[in-house]
Amino acid sequence: GLEDRVIESEKIIRDFIKSRLLPMDERLTHRGIGMIHGIDFEKLGDVSGSVARECFLNGMIIERAGRNDCVLKLMPALTIEEDELLQGLEIIESAMKKVLGERQ
């Protein structure tokens, strides 16, 4: 059942990013496949580090990648439970709202 679980988790991640994270700023971009996704903050300047730091303060370790570390990298365990996945996505959403709100 791992393959079915990964397919469902990918849909949750993709839908969350498209419906709740990307609408925060039209300059954000996203790419990903399977359970590996990235939110690219390059067009917003030095923001990904602040978002990662805010995630850490809320109990989640998240990496950055890409040119100048401008991409927030999502790479949860393939066996992550749905409630934990949603909790992590909501931590990212909260961090992005705080950081992007402070920049306005």
GICOR-V786736 format. One record per residue. RES is the residue in one letter. OMEGA is omega in whole degrees, -180 to 180 (NA if undefined). NEAR is the number of other C-alpha atoms within 10 Angstrom. Layout:
# GICOR-V786736
res->[RES RES]
omega->[OMEGA OMEGA]
near->[NEAR NEAR]
This chain:
# GICOR-V786736
res->[G L E D R V I E S E K I I R D F I K S R L L P M D E R L T H R G I G M I H G I D F E K L G D V S G S V A R E C F L N G M I I E R A G R N D C V L K L M P A L T I E E D E L L Q G L E I I E S A M K K V L G E R Q]
omega->[-178 -178 178 179 179 179 179 179 177 179 179 -180 -177 -180 180 -179 -177 -175 -173 -177 -177 178 180 179 -176 -180 178 174 -175 170 180 177 -179 -179 179 -178 177 174 -173 -180 -172 -176 180 -178 -175 -176 -173 178 178 178 179 179 179 175 -180 179 179 171 -178 175 180 -177 172 -178 175 178 178 -180 -175 -178 174 -172 175 -180 -178 176 180 -177 -178 176 -176 -179 177 178 179 177 178 179 179 175 177 180 180 179 180 178 -179 -176 -179 177 178 -178 -177 NA]
near->[5 9 10 9 15 17 13 15 22 19 14 16 20 18 12 16 21 12 10 12 21 17 11 14 11 9 12 16 17 16 13 15 9 15 19 15 20 21 21 24 21 18 12 15 9 13 20 25 18 15 25 22 16 21 21 15 12 14 10 15 12 19 16 19 14 12 9 11 17 21 24 23 21 19 14 17 11 16 12 13 13 13 9 11 17 16 13 20 19 16 20 24 19 17 21 21 15 14 18 16 10 8 9 5]
